[in-house]
């Protein structure tokens, strides 16, 4: 069999209990502010946040796990956590990360997954979603480029799914937006794979941070972010 490994597809599948269905990735706040350009928002977040931030953390973690460099794994996790400026965004990244970690430990049972679980349990690493997924992909032998691309696709699918639930798109429109995001996903993957160390992690999404701050205080919310 050629192409993307089945393990990568399993982790990307919406049926995998990661908790991403609870997140709108800032979309709920954007829609409340009157911005309805879902495709534009998705492209911006991929290029300026998901790619050089979480995607790069995933790539760096994957390489570090492959090299058995757990100090770097912990450093990447802590730096990514510090970059997330809003409380609910940080909390969501850790909650979904630990959900994936617990499920992956049960399903796959690889020693590397257990090693990360130990770091998280001791408080040596926060357990952000991107770091957990990077560890699992590396443990299962998924090539780093495939791992990054799959996770960025999962991010895009999660956001467009949230758009449907929020009434901003219908199911067909959501699929069109997801298909149209392919160039942005490729650009984001290139940015992620270009990272060479924890200091290369960055995100420039000031509007997203502003909207997230307002979302934390909203009286009614369908999503946690």
Secondary structure by P-SEA (a helix, b strand, c coil): cccccaaaaaaacccccccccccccaaaaaaaacccaaaaaaaaaaaccccccaaaaaaaaaaaaaaccaaaaaaaaaaaaaacccaaaaaaaaaaaaaaaaaaaaacccaaaaaaaaaaaaccccccaaaaaaaaaaaacccaaaaaaaaaaaaaaaaaaaaaaaccccaaaaaaaaaaaaaaaaaaaaaaaacccccccccccaaaaaaaaaaaacccccccc
